[in-house]
Structure formats: C-alpha cells, structure tokens
Amino acid sequence: MLRIGIVTGEPSGDMLGAELISELNKRVKNLSIEGIGGEKLAKKNMSILFPMEKLSVMGFTEVLGRYFELKKIREELIKHFLKNPPDIFIGIDAPDFNLFLERKLHKAGIKTVHYVSPSIWAWRGSRIKKIKESVDLILNLFPFETAIYDKFNVPNKYVGHPLADKLSEEPNINLARTELNIPHNKKVIALLPGSRLSEIKRIGTPLLKAALIAESSHNDLFFVSALANEKCLKIFEELRKRNSPNLAVKMYLDNTHRVIESADIILLVSGTVSLEAMLLKKPMIVTYKLSWPTYFIVKLLAKIPYASLPNILAGENIVPECLQFKCKANILASELDKLLNSEKNIKKTISQFTKMSIELRKKANYQAANAILKLVENDKVTK
C-alpha cells in the first residue's frame, strides 16, 4: 500500500489532486490518501481531516484575521503526519500554509512534493530558500519556472498544465450552448467572480453593474455565470438582486469549463480561471480586488508588471487588467465595449492564445505521477 498525504486549499487544487490520484491509481493497486481536500478528492476515497474551506482565504489581512485557527489546523496536521508518516506528502498550491507544513515533515524524513510552484517569479522571490529547505521536489506547471529553480539547485520538473491536456484544442461553442440551453444568436458574456466567498463579495458587484451598463448599449447580449458551489451561487444571486435586479444572468453550478466554452467574451477574476479561458481561446477582461493593506503589500513586493496568467505567459499586456482601483463597473464596461466593437483585436488575441496553449500540453498528470513514484522509489527525477 502507498500512503499519501495531501493538502490543498481551493477548488482548483482539489481538481489537480483528484486527477493526480486517478493517474496514480492506474499504477498502484492500493492507495491510502488523507489530508485536506474538497469534494473531488473525497470522491477518490481520501480521508478528509479538515474541510478545505478552512484554508480558502486570500490576502495578508484576511489571513491575519484567522491566524490562530489556521495555525491550530497546521499544528494538528503536523502531529498527525509525524505520528502516522505517509510514504510521501504532496502540498498542492496554498504555499503559505503548505511550505511550513512541508518543512516540518521534510525535516522528519518524510518525502515532500509541492505541486504548483509558488509565484516566486512574480513576488516574494526570497521564498526560494524556504522552498529548498522544505521539499524534495517541485512540480512546475509553467515552462519558465524551471530555469529559476535550476539556478538555485532546487529539484524540480516541468510537467505542463493539466488543464491544457483536459480542455479541447478547438472549443465547440455551439455544442456548449446547446447543452447549457443558451441562445445561439446572442453575444454571450460570462461573468466569473471567483471561487472564494471573499472574492465574490468584492468583485461580484462591479461585474454585475458593468453587465448592466453594457446591456444598455448593446441589445444582443446574454449573460451567464458559473459558481463553485451553492454558497457562492447564493451570494452572487443576492448581489444581483441588490445591485442589478433588472439584469438577467443564467447561473450554473460547478460547470465552469462549459460556461467558458459557450461564451464570446469573459469578465473574470485573476487566477486559474484566466488560464482556462486562455486555453479555450476566449477574449477576456481580468479583474481583481484585495483589501487595501494587502494590495499595498503586494504592490510593494511585486516583481512583474502583470497579474493575469495570460499576460505573464506572454510577457506582454495581451488582455486588459482592471485591478484594485480599476475594478469599477464603468471601467469594466468600457473594456467590454472595446472588445465588442473590435473583431480585429479579438482575432489577434485568439491567435496568441493558440500558440501559448501548445507549450502547456505535456500530459501533466502522467508526468507528475511518474515523478512522484520515482521519488518514492528513490530514483533520480529526470527532466
């Protein structure tokens, strides 16, 4: 039996973990998995020690507000895994929580993997020393990360991005609209306010108000949204009723890929969902808003001028970013209007997205599972 510890803090990590376990199940007959995960990992027979929602918190001030709760959870996990050592521990994203946990387990002789590189290329580059002391292996999702870790002799492997393997190279917009019962003769605009409750509360209102402004000047728009769970949907619907009661938005639960595929243009939060939209070749407007103290700290520590993954991968501003003080309905509506009136720019963006997507298709789950099993077997991980 292979015993695996896993900790992830949000839906994207839950999906990564579940797909990785599916791949490992093809090679290993008996897997025992425990830690922190969501519904998808639970369906893979993972023993959930704490609800994943406990870790779904973003920003310095937000974390400070729950510091003692998170500290207690981490201490309980450390005690549990030291008492019941897994053959390997895999921290999926959530670096501020996982790296500390991984360091303690690593020092105790437990093999540790961190899946999804912390964004040291964007900010807080000094974390690389902590990473080196905490893990036996970093699994990178993006090609440019390898050179950074090689420079500091941190064992790492570029596996590509699982989403790139999973999503169709040629999205079928007509099929998606038929399955979701969405009109084929409308311009479909997707509003994606995020998977964290705090994100939706901050960003939901500007998105909805921007949609209302756009609707007043374009009579062929149809708005859709995808929410991670019932709580998220309820909050977003409450915001709609309060701020844009006359705006019709068709909402779906846990169907983000199909909703993105059905859309012509997407207004979304910065994060993994922007990568999904890029892989499905959808023009987008990226927005985000942090608490002001967190924003100023991030701004001070940031090393690159972009926030969204498409712009970071391209190394240039190919999608508009409406961040913090620009996360306003009128600004978002203005950017949407530009896209609705510029077919040339849309075609250029789609062409760039196509080229960028090819580099990310590397059979990530297969490569990640291979690297993990080699580490368990004490074999050298090759690149």
C-alpha positions as CSV (number, residue, x, y, z in Angstrom):
1,M,0.0,0.0,0.0
2,L,1.2,3.5,-0.9
3,R,0.2,6.1,1.8
4,I,-0.1,9.7,0.5
5,G,-0.8,12.9,2.5
6,I,-2.3,15.7,0.5
7,V,-3.3,19.3,1.5
8,T,-5.0,21.7,-0.8
9,G,-7.0,24.8,-0.1
10,E,-9.2,25.6,-3.0
11,P,-11.3,24.1,-5.9
12,S,-8.5,24.3,-8.5
13,G,-6.1,22.4,-6.2
14,D,-8.9,19.9,-5.3
15,M,-9.2,19.1,-9.1
16,L,-5.5,18.8,-9.6
17,G,-5.3,16.4,-6.7
18,A,-8.2,14.3,-7.8
19,E,-6.7,14.0,-11.4
20,L,-3.3,13.1,-10.0
21,I,-4.8,10.4,-7.8
22,S,-6.7,9.0,-10.8
23,E,-3.4,8.7,-12.6
24,L,-1.6,7.1,-9.6
25,N,-4.4,4.6,-9.3
26,K,-3.5,3.3,-12.8
27,R,0.0,2.3,-11.5
28,V,-0.6,1.5,-7.8
29,K,-3.2,-1.1,-6.7
30,N,-3.7,0.2,-3.1
31,L,-3.6,3.9,-2.3
32,S,-4.3,5.4,1.1
33,I,-4.9,9.1,1.0
34,E,-5.6,11.6,3.8
35,G,-5.3,15.3,4.5
36,I,-7.3,18.3,3.4
37,G,-9.2,18.4,0.1
38,G,-12.7,19.1,-1.3
39,E,-15.4,17.1,-2.9
40,K,-13.4,15.8,-5.8
41,L,-10.6,14.3,-3.6
42,A,-13.2,12.9,-1.2
43,K,-14.7,11.0,-4.2
44,K,-11.2,9.4,-4.6
45,N,-11.7,7.9,-1.2
46,M,-9.5,10.5,0.5
47,S,-9.9,10.7,4.3
48,I,-10.7,14.4,4.9
49,L,-9.1,15.6,8.2
50,F,-10.3,19.2,7.9
51,P,-12.7,20.9,5.5
52,M,-10.9,22.5,2.6
53,E,-12.9,25.7,3.1
54,K,-10.9,26.4,6.2
55,L,-7.9,27.2,4.0
56,S,-9.8,29.2,1.4
57,V,-8.6,32.6,2.4
58,M,-6.7,35.2,0.3
59,G,-4.6,38.2,1.3
60,F,-2.4,39.2,4.3
61,T,-5.1,40.9,6.3
62,E,-7.6,38.1,5.7
63,V,-5.1,35.5,6.9
64,L,-4.2,37.5,9.9
65,G,-7.8,37.6,10.9
66,R,-7.8,33.8,11.0
67,Y,-4.2,33.2,12.0
68,F,-4.8,31.3,15.2
69,E,-7.4,29.0,13.5
70,L,-5.1,28.2,10.6
71,K,-2.1,27.8,13.0
72,K,-4.1,25.2,15.0
73,I,-5.1,23.3,11.9
74,R,-1.5,23.2,10.7
75,E,-0.2,22.0,14.1
76,E,-2.8,19.3,14.2
77,L,-1.7,18.1,10.7
78,I,1.9,18.1,11.7
79,K,1.2,16.0,14.8
80,H,-1.0,13.6,12.7
81,F,1.5,13.1,9.9
82,L,4.5,12.7,12.2
83,K,2.6,10.1,14.2
84,N,1.3,8.4,11.0
85,P,4.0,9.1,8.4
86,P,2.9,8.9,4.8
87,D,5.2,7.5,2.2
88,I,5.0,10.9,0.5
89,F,3.3,14.2,1.3
90,I,2.0,16.4,-1.6
91,G,1.2,20.0,-0.9
92,I,-0.9,21.4,-3.8
93,D,-0.6,25.1,-4.1
94,A,-1.5,27.1,-0.9
95,P,2.2,27.8,-0.4
96,D,1.9,30.0,2.8
97,F,0.2,27.1,4.5
98,N,1.9,24.1,2.9
99,L,5.5,25.1,2.8
100,F,5.7,25.4,6.6
101,L,4.0,22.1,6.9
102,E,6.2,20.5,4.3
103,R,9.4,21.8,6.0
104,K,8.4,20.1,9.3
105,L,7.7,16.8,7.6
106,H,10.8,17.1,5.4
107,K,13.0,17.5,8.4
108,A,11.4,14.4,10.0
109,G,12.5,12.4,6.9
110,I,9.1,12.3,5.1
111,K,9.4,12.9,1.3
112,T,7.7,16.0,0.3
113,V,6.4,17.4,-3.1
114,H,5.0,20.8,-3.8
115,Y,2.7,20.7,-6.8
116,V,2.2,24.1,-8.4
117,S,5.2,26.4,-7.9
118,P,4.7,29.4,-5.6
119,S,4.8,32.5,-7.8
120,I,8.4,33.5,-6.8
121,W,8.8,34.9,-10.3
122,A,6.1,37.4,-9.5
123,W,6.8,38.4,-5.9
124,R,8.5,37.3,-2.7
125,G,11.4,35.7,-4.6
126,S,13.2,35.2,-1.2
127,R,10.9,32.2,-0.6
128,I,13.1,30.1,-2.8
129,K,15.4,29.4,0.2
130,K,12.4,28.2,2.2
131,I,11.3,26.1,-0.7
132,K,14.7,24.4,-1.0
133,E,14.6,23.5,2.7
134,S,11.0,22.2,2.6
135,V,10.7,19.9,-0.4
136,D,12.3,17.0,-2.2
137,L,10.6,18.1,-5.5
138,I,8.7,21.0,-7.1
139,L,6.3,20.2,-9.9
140,N,6.1,23.2,-12.2
141,L,3.1,24.0,-14.4
142,F,4.8,26.6,-16.5
143,P,8.0,26.3,-18.6
144,F,9.8,29.4,-17.5
145,E,9.8,28.2,-13.8
146,T,12.4,25.5,-14.5
147,A,15.3,28.0,-15.1
148,I,14.5,29.7,-11.8
149,Y,14.7,26.6,-9.7
150,D,17.7,25.2,-11.6
151,K,19.6,28.4,-10.8
152,F,19.2,27.7,-7.0
153,N,19.6,23.9,-7.4
154,V,16.1,23.1,-6.3
155,P,14.9,19.7,-7.6
156,N,12.1,20.4,-10.0
157,K,10.2,19.1,-13.0
158,Y,8.1,20.9,-15.6
159,V,5.1,18.7,-16.2
160,G,2.9,21.1,-18.2
161,H,-0.6,22.2,-17.0
162,P,-3.3,19.5,-16.5
163,L,-6.0,21.9,-17.8
164,A,-4.2,22.2,-21.1
165,D,-4.4,18.4,-21.6
166,K,-8.0,18.3,-20.4
167,L,-9.6,21.1,-22.4
168,S,-10.3,20.7,-26.1
169,E,-7.9,22.4,-28.5
170,E,-10.9,23.5,-30.6
171,P,-13.8,24.6,-28.3
172,N,-17.2,23.7,-29.6
173,I,-19.2,26.8,-28.8
174,N,-22.4,25.5,-30.5
175,L,-22.4,22.3,-28.5
176,A,-21.7,24.1,-25.3
177,R,-24.7,26.5,-25.9
178,T,-27.0,23.6,-26.8
179,E,-26.0,21.6,-23.6
180,L,-26.5,24.7,-21.4
181,N,-29.7,25.9,-23.2
182,I,-28.1,29.2,-24.2
183,P,-29.3,31.2,-27.3
184,H,-27.1,30.7,-30.4
185,N,-28.0,34.1,-31.8
186,K,-26.7,36.2,-28.9
187,K,-23.3,37.6,-27.8
188,V,-22.7,35.5,-24.7
189,I,-20.8,37.3,-21.9
190,A,-19.6,35.1,-19.0
191,L,-19.3,36.7,-15.5
192,L,-16.9,34.7,-13.3
193,P,-16.5,36.3,-9.9
194,G,-14.2,33.6,-8.4
195,S,-14.5,30.5,-6.1
196,R,-13.8,32.2,-2.8
197,L,-16.6,33.9,-0.9
198,S,-14.4,36.9,-0.2
199,E,-13.7,37.3,-3.9
200,I,-17.3,37.2,-4.9
201,K,-18.3,39.8,-2.2
202,R,-15.6,42.2,-3.5
203,I,-15.8,41.6,-7.2
204,G,-19.4,40.4,-7.8
205,T,-21.0,43.9,-7.7
206,P,-18.6,45.6,-10.2
207,L,-19.1,42.7,-12.6
208,L,-22.9,42.8,-12.4
209,K,-23.1,46.6,-12.7
210,A,-20.7,46.5,-15.7
211,A,-23.0,44.0,-17.3
212,L,-26.0,46.3,-16.7
213,I,-24.1,49.2,-18.4
214,A,-23.2,47.0,-21.3
215,E,-26.7,45.8,-21.8
216,S,-28.0,49.4,-22.0
217,S,-25.9,50.0,-25.2
218,H,-26.0,46.5,-26.8
219,N,-29.3,44.7,-27.3
220,D,-27.9,41.4,-28.3
221,L,-26.1,40.3,-25.1
222,F,-26.8,37.3,-22.9
223,F,-25.1,36.9,-19.6
224,V,-24.1,33.7,-17.9
225,S,-22.1,32.7,-14.8
226,A,-20.6,29.6,-13.2
227,L,-20.3,29.3,-9.4
228,A,-18.2,26.8,-7.5
229,N,-20.9,25.7,-5.0
230,E,-24.4,26.6,-3.6
231,K,-22.9,29.2,-1.1
232,C,-21.1,31.0,-3.9
233,L,-24.2,31.0,-6.1
234,K,-26.4,32.3,-3.3
235,I,-24.1,35.2,-2.6
236,F,-23.8,36.2,-6.3
237,E,-27.6,36.0,-6.7
238,E,-28.1,38.2,-3.7
239,L,-25.6,40.7,-5.1
240,R,-27.5,40.7,-8.4
241,K,-30.9,41.3,-6.7
242,R,-29.4,44.1,-4.7
243,N,-27.3,45.9,-7.4
244,S,-28.7,44.9,-10.8
245,P,-32.2,43.5,-10.2
246,N,-33.2,44.0,-13.8
247,L,-30.2,42.1,-15.2
248,A,-30.9,38.5,-16.3
249,V,-27.9,36.2,-15.5
250,K,-28.2,32.5,-16.1
251,M,-26.2,30.8,-13.4
252,Y,-24.7,27.3,-13.3
253,L,-23.2,25.2,-10.5
254,D,-19.7,23.7,-11.0
255,N,-19.8,23.9,-14.8
256,T,-17.1,26.5,-15.4
257,H,-15.5,24.8,-18.5
258,R,-18.7,24.6,-20.4
259,V,-19.8,28.1,-19.5
260,I,-16.4,29.5,-20.7
261,E,-16.7,27.4,-23.9
262,S,-20.2,28.9,-24.5
263,A,-19.1,32.5,-24.2
264,D,-17.9,35.1,-26.7
265,I,-16.2,37.2,-24.1
266,I,-15.5,36.7,-20.4
267,L,-15.2,39.1,-17.4
268,L,-13.3,37.1,-14.7
269,V,-11.1,37.2,-11.6
270,S,-7.4,36.9,-11.9
271,G,-6.3,33.3,-11.2
272,T,-6.6,29.8,-12.7
273,V,-9.9,30.6,-14.4
274,S,-8.0,33.1,-16.7
275,L,-5.8,30.2,-17.8
276,E,-8.9,28.1,-18.6
277,A,-10.3,31.0,-20.7
278,M,-6.9,31.3,-22.5
279,L,-6.8,27.6,-23.3
280,L,-10.4,27.8,-24.6
281,K,-9.3,30.8,-26.7
282,K,-11.7,33.3,-25.2
283,P,-11.1,37.0,-25.2
284,M,-11.3,38.2,-21.6
285,I,-11.1,41.1,-19.2
286,V,-9.3,40.3,-15.9
287,T,-10.2,42.0,-12.7
288,Y,-9.3,41.6,-9.0
289,K,-9.6,43.5,-5.8
290,L,-7.8,42.9,-2.5
291,S,-8.2,44.6,0.9
292,W,-6.2,47.8,0.7
293,P,-3.5,46.8,3.2
294,T,-2.9,43.5,1.3
295,Y,-2.9,45.4,-2.0
296,F,-0.2,47.8,-0.9
297,I,2.0,45.0,0.4
298,V,1.6,43.0,-2.8
299,K,2.3,46.1,-4.9
300,L,5.5,46.8,-2.8
301,L,6.8,43.2,-3.3
302,A,5.7,42.6,-6.9
303,K,8.5,41.8,-9.4
304,I,6.5,41.8,-12.6
305,P,4.0,44.3,-14.2
306,Y,1.2,41.8,-14.8
307,A,-1.3,39.9,-12.6
308,S,-3.1,37.6,-15.0
309,L,-1.6,34.3,-16.2
310,P,-2.1,35.0,-20.0
311,N,-0.1,38.3,-19.7
312,I,2.6,36.6,-17.5
313,L,3.0,33.8,-20.0
314,A,3.0,36.1,-23.0
315,G,5.4,38.6,-21.3
316,E,3.2,41.4,-22.5
317,N,-0.2,43.0,-22.0
318,I,-2.5,41.0,-24.3
319,V,-5.6,41.1,-22.1
320,P,-6.9,44.1,-20.2
321,E,-6.4,44.0,-16.4
322,C,-8.7,46.1,-14.2
323,L,-7.2,45.7,-10.8
324,Q,-8.0,47.3,-7.4
325,F,-9.0,50.9,-8.0
326,K,-9.7,50.0,-11.7
327,C,-12.1,47.2,-10.5
328,K,-15.1,49.5,-11.2
329,A,-18.2,48.9,-13.2
330,N,-17.7,51.8,-15.7
331,I,-14.1,50.8,-16.4
332,L,-15.0,47.1,-16.9
333,A,-18.0,48.1,-19.1
334,S,-15.7,50.3,-21.2
335,E,-13.2,47.5,-21.8
336,L,-16.1,45.2,-22.7
337,D,-17.4,47.7,-25.2
338,K,-13.9,47.9,-26.8
339,L,-13.9,44.1,-27.3
340,L,-17.5,44.0,-28.6
341,N,-16.5,46.6,-31.2
342,S,-13.2,45.2,-32.3
343,E,-13.2,41.9,-34.3
344,K,-9.6,42.5,-35.3
345,N,-8.3,42.6,-31.8
346,I,-10.3,39.5,-30.9
347,K,-8.8,37.5,-33.7
348,K,-5.2,38.6,-32.7
349,T,-5.8,37.6,-29.1
350,I,-7.2,34.2,-30.2
351,S,-4.1,33.6,-32.3
352,Q,-1.8,34.4,-29.4
353,F,-3.7,32.1,-27.1
354,T,-3.4,29.3,-29.6
355,K,0.4,29.5,-29.7
356,M,0.7,29.7,-25.9
357,S,-1.6,26.8,-25.3
358,I,0.5,24.3,-27.3
359,E,3.5,24.8,-24.9
360,L,1.4,23.8,-21.9
361,R,0.1,20.4,-23.3
362,K,2.6,17.9,-21.9
363,K,0.4,15.1,-20.4
364,A,0.8,16.7,-16.9
365,N,-0.9,14.1,-14.8
366,Y,1.1,11.3,-16.4
367,Q,4.4,13.2,-15.9
368,A,3.5,14.3,-12.3
369,A,2.6,10.7,-11.3
370,N,5.8,9.4,-12.8
371,A,7.9,11.9,-10.9
372,I,6.2,11.2,-7.6
373,L,6.6,7.4,-8.0
374,K,10.3,7.8,-8.9
375,L,10.8,9.9,-5.8
376,V,9.1,7.3,-3.6
377,E,11.3,4.6,-5.2
378,N,14.4,6.8,-4.5
379,D,15.1,7.1,-8.2
380,K,16.5,10.3,-9.6
381,V,13.9,12.5,-11.2
382,T,14.9,13.3,-14.7
383,K,13.9,16.2,-16.8
